[in-house]
Amino acid sequence: MGTGIGTSPALYTQVHEPDGGTSLRPVLVLHGFASSTELNWESTGWITALTGAGRRVLTVDLPGHGRSEAPREREHYSPSRIRARLLDLLAEAGVRPLTEDDPSSGVDVVGYSLGSRLAWELGAAAPDLVHRMVLGGPGAGDPLADFDLDGARQFLADGTPLADPVSADLLRMAQLVPSNNLEALLTLIEAIKDEPFRPESAVPPMRLLLVAGEQDELAVTAPDLAALNGQADLLLLPGRRHANAVTSRAFKNAAIEFLDVQPLT
């Protein structure tokens, strides 16, 4: 069952409780660009799988996504602003700093694509709160910072094809969801260009599980993230791409097994 939390007009958040309650730390899930909680985590069975494993799940729609509002101001979309809001969300949800031998303390994080980038930075900023993280579709690069914003706006105005194939794929992905606010998504990209992903500048110290489809061109640099962290497991999903890796049952099972750790390890 999901219940709304949070006072921000910008972010729509929910808590999904497992049947019978739990004594385990919650799991925060962060969706990808042009997606939503519903698309990434609900329709794919992730929330059911996590609550079925006895975990309380915290969900959030990023600004301009899902059921969150789409403010015009670029500042609402900056990764640092989103990270601060996520920390507010954890506080509002009652997440306490990690404590030795207390499996209810802290939080685990599961991110996908852009959500993995945000999770990486959240873990680096709050090692006292984050226990373990599962990062799906991760990469050391930043395709959104490299996105051809002018070309995208030209395409939307008159259909001129985008020359950059990665930008074209990202825009096509955004257009596949009729409810997406394209102007809000382009504003998010503007904000990310102001704060591009620099994973080496702040490395999360906790154990990580990195998961990517073998055919995911956006995640070919996942081993670079593993090397930066120094204690990461890497799982490649045969036949999967960036667009469909999140639906993999093997991904869910590996994540639940990885997070089913009660001591601080």
N, C-alpha and C positions, 0 to 999 in steps of 0.2 A: 504494500500500500504506500502511496506517495502523499506526503504532506508538504505544503509550501512553507518555506522559511525565507528570511532575509527581508530587509526593508528598502533595498535599493530599487529605484524605478528602472534601472538599466539591466539588471540581471534577474532572470527567472530561475529559481533554485527549488529543489525538492529533496526530501529525505524519504528513502524507501526502506521500511523496516522489515526485517526477517520475521517469519512466523515464530512466535514463542520468545521473542526478544533475543538479546545477544550479550555476551561479556567480552566480545572481541572488538578491536579498534575498527572504526568505519573505513570505507573505501571511497575516495573522491574520484569521479570519472570525468575526463575532459575530452570533449569531442573535437573533430577536425574542422578545417576551413570549409565553409559552405554547407556544413552539416548541422546536426542538432542532437540533443539528448535522445529524442525519439528515433532519429535515423541511425545514429551510431550505437546506441546502447539498449533502447527498448525493443525496437523491431528485430534486432539481431539476437535477442535472448540474453544479453549480458547481465541486465539487472536481475532477471529471474535466476540466472546461474549464481550470481554473487549472493543474493538474499537466500537462495537455497543452500548456500554454503555457510549460512549463519552470519553474514556480514550486513551491516547497515550501510546503505549506499547513498552518497551525497551526489546529486546531479546539478549541473548548471548549464544553461544556454548562454554562450558567449554573446557579447553585444552585437546586435544586428543579426542574430541567428535565432532560429526556433521561436520560442515564446518570449524572448527578451525584447526590450525596446531597441530601436535603432536611432540613437541620437545623431544629430548632424555633426556635432563637434568632434574633431579628430582625437582630442585628448582622451575621450572615453574608450578608444580602441587601442591605445598604446599597450604593449605587453607589460610594462611596469605598472600601469594603472590596473590592468586586469589582475596581475599578480597580487596587488594590494587588496583588491576586492575579494580574491580567493582567500586570502588570509582572514579577512573580515568574515567570510562565510564559515570558515573553520571555527572561528571564535564563537559565532552565533550558534553553531551546531554543537558547541560544548566540547570541542576537541582540546585535550589537555596535553602538555608537553610529555614526551616519552619518559617513562619511568621504568627502571629495571624491574623485571618480574611482574609487570602489570600489562597484560595483553590487551587491556581496554584503552591504554594510553596511546596518544599519537594518532596518525592516520596513514593508510596506504593510498597510493595514487596510481590510477590507470589512465594513460593518455593515448590518443591516436592522432598521428600527423601533427597539425598545429597544436593539438592538445599535448603531444609529447614534448614539443618545444617549450610550452608553458610549464609542463610538469618538471622538466629539467631545471628550469630557472627557479621554480618554486622550491624544489628539493635543495638547491644550492643556497637559497635565501633562508630556509627554515629547517635546518637539519635537526633542530630540537623537537620538531613536530612530525616530520615525515620518516616513517619506518622503512618501507620498501616501495619501489616503483616499478611498474610495467609500462614500457614505452613501445607502442606499436607504430609501424611505418616511420621510424625515426631516421634522421639524417643529420650530418654535421653541417650541411649547407643550408641555404635559406631560399627556397624557390619563390616565396612570396616577396622577399626583398628584391629579388631579381626580376619580378613580374613586369611585363611591358604594359605599364598603366596607360600611357598615351595610346598605344596600339589598341588596347582593349576598348577605350572610350571611342576611338575611331570606328572600330568594328561595330559597336553598339549603335553608333550614329548612322553609319551608311553601309555596313556590311563588308568593309575592306578587310580581307583576311589578315590574321595575326601571323607575322613571320616567325616568331619564336614558338616552337611546338609545345614547350612546357607551359608557357602562358596561355596558349590556345587550349590545352587540355584542362587547365585550372578554370578558365572561364567557361568552358563547355560543362564542366562538373557543376559550377555554380548555377548555370542555366537549367540543369536537369531538374532542379527542385522549383516548381512554379511559385512557391511561397517565398523564395529567397528575395531579399531586398538587395538588388545588385549595387545600387549606389552605396549602401551601407558596407557591403563587402569590399568595394573599391576604397572606401574611406579606411577600412581596417588595413588594407594593403598599404595605403599611404602612411598610416601610423607605424606599420612594421618596417617600412623603408627608413623611418626615423630611428628605429631601434632594431636593427637587424640582429639575427641570432649569431652570437659569438660564444659557442659552447665552451671553448677553452678558457674564457675569462672568469667563469664561475662554475665549478664542477660539483655536482651533488655527491656527497661522500657515502651515501647508503648503497646497499645492494640493489642492482638493477637487473631486470629481464628485458632484453631488447628483442622485439619480434617483427619480422618483415617477410613479405612475400618474396620468393626467389626471383620473380619477374618485376619487382617494384624498383623502377629506376630512380625514384625519389629517395630510396633508402639504401642505395649502394654504399653510402658512407657510414652506415650504422656501425661497422667495426671500428671506425675512428672514435665514435662516442664510447664504445666499450673500452678502447685503449685509454681514453682520457679518465674514465671512471676507475678502471683497474680491478673491478670486482663485479663485472657484469657477465651474465649469461646471454648468449645470442642464439635465437631460434629462427631458422628460415623455413618458410611454409612452401612446400612444392606446388608449383602451378598457380600460385596466388600473385595478384598484382596489388597496387596501392588501393585500388577502388574496392577490392573484395576481400582483402586479408582479414579485415575486422569481423567478417562473418564466419571465420574458420572455427570449428569446434576444437581443433587442436590448440588454437590460440587461447580460447577460453579455459580449456583444461589446464594448460601450462601455467596460465596466470593464476588460477585458483590454487594450484599446487604450490607455486612459488610464494604466494601470499599467505599460505596456511602455516605460518611460522609465528609462534607466540613469544619466545624469548627475543631479546634485542640482539639480532645477529646481522 
